[in-house]
Amino acid sequence: MSDPWLRTLDADWLEAVERIEALGQPAPWSRVQLMGALTDPRGSVWGVGMGEPAREGLCGFAVLARQPFDAELQTITVVPGGRRRGLAGRLVMALIDQARGWGSERLLLEVRASNQAALALYRRSGFRDDGVRRGYYPPLGGCGAREDAVLMSFPLAACHD
């Protein structure tokens, strides 16, 4: 088996990213949202895949937005067949490096409180829990109670006293 590859993605990757998003997310981003992320000069979209670094080998992607002082992980997904292979962890490390390169102070994210696999990944990667947004996410499947979001951050800049 070949090693996973990482690379930034641009608008040429829209169809591949759209395919991954449809397979991996309960509430997928629209084509317009994905194109906006792929073409936003203030952000970055990273892809991870297996085999040749080509659209057919794309197994997951993540969207990183640059804020005035921080960076925000807006979405990350890996196809079901690519999970538990370290691909999401590679994406998270690439995002941390990108945010550091931008000079961001922190990398921020929010995640469904029920998403135990994602919470474990982020905590293993060095993110810390910062709080909870009560009732932030709509219910999965469209019925039931709204779900809390866990707010997390990864410190990037050293504190200066």
C-alpha positions in Angstrom: 0.0 0.0 0.0 1.3 3.4 -0.9 1.8 6.3 1.6 -0.9 8.9 1.9 -0.3 12.2 0.1 -1.3 15.7 1.2 -1.7 18.8 -1.0 -3.6 22.0 -1.2 -6.6 21.9 -3.5 -8.0 24.5 -5.9 -11.1 24.9 -8.0 -10.0 22.1 -10.3 -10.8 19.7 -7.5 -14.4 20.8 -7.0 -16.0 17.5 -8.3 -13.7 15.3 -6.2 -14.3 17.4 -3.1 -18.1 17.4 -3.7 -18.0 13.6 -4.0 -16.2 13.2 -0.7 -18.5 15.7 1.0 -21.6 13.8 -0.1 -20.2 10.5 1.2 -18.8 11.7 4.5 -21.1 14.4 6.0 -24.6 14.2 7.4 -25.2 17.8 6.4 -23.0 18.4 3.3 -21.9 21.8 2.1 -23.4 22.9 -1.2 -21.5 23.1 -4.4 -21.4 26.9 -4.1 -20.0 26.7 -0.5 -17.3 24.2 -1.6 -16.3 26.4 -4.6 -16.2 29.4 -2.4 -13.8 27.6 0.0 -11.6 26.3 -2.9 -11.2 29.8 -4.4 -11.1 31.9 -1.2 -7.7 33.7 -1.0 -8.0 34.0 2.8 -8.3 30.3 3.3 -6.9 27.0 2.3 -8.3 23.6 1.4 -6.2 20.6 2.0 -6.7 17.1 0.5 -5.4 13.7 1.6 -5.4 10.6 -0.6 -3.9 7.3 -1.4 -2.1 6.2 -4.6 -1.2 8.8 -7.1 -2.0 12.4 -6.0 -4.9 12.7 -8.4 -8.6 13.4 -8.0 -9.5 9.7 -8.2 -7.3 9.1 -5.1 -8.8 11.8 -2.9 -10.0 10.3 0.3 -10.6 13.4 2.4 -10.3 17.2 2.7 -10.4 20.0 5.2 -11.2 23.7 4.9 -9.2 26.2 6.9 -10.3 29.9 7.1 -7.9 32.7 8.1 -9.3 35.1 10.6 -7.6 38.4 11.8 -5.8 36.6 14.7 -6.9 33.0 14.5 -7.5 30.3 12.0 -10.7 28.2 12.0 -11.1 24.6 10.9 -14.5 24.9 9.2 -15.0 21.3 8.0 -13.1 18.1 7.7 -14.2 14.8 6.3 -12.7 11.5 5.2 -14.6 8.9 3.2 -16.0 6.1 5.3 -13.6 3.5 3.8 -10.6 5.8 4.6 -11.3 6.2 8.3 -9.1 4.8 11.0 -6.1 5.0 8.8 -4.6 8.2 10.1 -5.8 10.4 7.2 -7.7 12.8 9.3 -4.8 13.2 11.6 -2.5 14.0 8.7 -5.0 16.7 7.6 -5.1 18.2 11.1 -1.3 18.4 11.2 -1.3 20.1 7.8 -3.8 22.6 9.0 -1.8 23.3 12.2 1.3 23.9 10.0 -0.7 26.2 7.6 -2.1 28.2 10.5 1.3 28.6 12.0 2.6 29.7 8.7 0.0 32.4 8.6 1.1 33.6 12.0 -2.3 32.7 13.6 -2.4 32.7 17.4 -4.8 29.8 17.7 -6.5 27.2 15.5 -10.2 27.0 16.5 -13.0 24.5 15.7 -16.3 23.3 16.9 -17.6 19.7 16.8 -20.8 17.9 17.6 -20.7 16.7 21.2 -21.8 13.2 20.0 -18.9 12.9 17.5 -16.6 10.9 19.8 -14.2 9.9 17.0 -13.5 13.6 16.1 -13.3 14.6 19.7 -10.7 11.9 20.4 -8.7 12.9 17.2 -8.6 16.6 18.2 -7.6 15.9 21.8 -4.8 13.5 20.7 -3.7 16.2 18.3 -3.3 18.7 21.2 -6.6 20.6 21.0 -8.2 21.7 24.3 -11.8 22.1 25.2 -12.8 25.7 25.6 -16.5 25.5 26.2 -19.9 24.4 24.8 -22.4 26.1 22.6 -25.8 24.7 23.7 -28.2 23.6 21.0 -25.9 24.8 18.2 -26.3 22.0 15.6 -29.7 20.9 14.1 -30.6 17.3 14.9 -29.2 14.7 12.5 -31.9 13.3 10.3 -34.1 16.4 10.9 -35.9 15.3 14.0 -35.1 15.3 17.7 -33.3 17.8 19.9 -30.6 20.2 18.7 -27.1 19.2 19.6 -24.4 21.0 21.5 -21.1 22.0 19.9 -17.9 21.5 21.8 -15.6 24.5 21.2 -11.9 23.6 21.0 -8.6 25.4 20.3 -5.0 24.6 19.6 -2.5 27.3 20.7 -0.1 28.3 18.0 1.7 31.5 19.2 3.8 31.7 22.3 2.5 33.9 25.1 4.5 37.1 25.8 4.4 38.4 29.3 
